[in-house]
Amino acid sequence: MDDQYYMKQALAEARKAAERDEVPVGAVVVCKDRIIARAHNLTETLTDVTAHAEMQAITAAASALGGKYLNECTLYVTVEPCVMCAGAIAWAQTGRLVFGADDEKRGYQRYAPQALHPKTSVVKGVMADECAALMQEFFRRKRKG
């Protein structure tokens, strides 16, 4: 299994979000070559601005592991995390973050590039075109609707 395989899993979650009329962001957490959490945005469904895919995935992964630290895990997310999610990723001491599309408007790199834990390694741009296309199509439909 490689980064592309797991990003495809995150994209499947993002599509589930889109089907629920949620902003299509998906995430999976992988620990020791096993997916331990799958999640997508639920902000509309739960009427909760904090219900981002990353937050849902971190909570589910911590529950699966029985502990709050994800230092041996990789979080795959289709879009660059926002500052809130970057903070949660840091607090969870996530070992590795892999994301697809940049979020130039709300991404952590723009507002808080030091937000992640210093030991978290980051891989950017995995399947970025596919991840960005999903977001663009969602918002194009929203504008027409």
Residue, then its C-alpha position, 0 to 999 in steps of 0.5 A: m500500500d502506498d500514499q496513492y492507495y490511501m488517498k483514493q480511500a480518502l477521496a471515497e470519503a470525500r465523495k460520501a460527503a458530497e453525496r450528503d451535500e457536505v463540502p467534499v473533504g475526506a480523511v483516513v488514518v492509517c496505523k501500521d499499514r491498516i486503516i483505523a479510521r475513515a471520515h468526511n465532513l459532517t458540518e452541515t449534518l451535525t450543524d457543527v462547524t468543528a465537524h471537519a473530516e480531520m477532526q472526525a478521523i482523529t476522534a475515531a482513530a484515538s478511539a480505535l487505538g484507545g489513546k489520544y496520540l497518533n504518533e505512529c499514524t498517518l492522516y490522509v486528507t484530500v484538502e490541506p487542513c485548516v488552522m483548527c485541524a492543524g492544531a488538532i493534528a498537532w495535539a494528537q502528535t500525528g506522525r505523518l500528514v499527507f494531503g492532496a489539494d492546497d487550500e490557498k484561502r483557508g489552509y494552515q500553511r497560509y495562516a499558521p505554517q508552524a501549527l503542526h507538531p515539529k515531529t510531524s512529517v508532511v507530504k503535499g500534493v498526492m493526487a492533488d488534481e483529483c482532490a481539487a477537481l472534486m472540490q471545484e465541481f462541488f462548488r460549481r454545482k452549488r453556484k448553479g443551484 
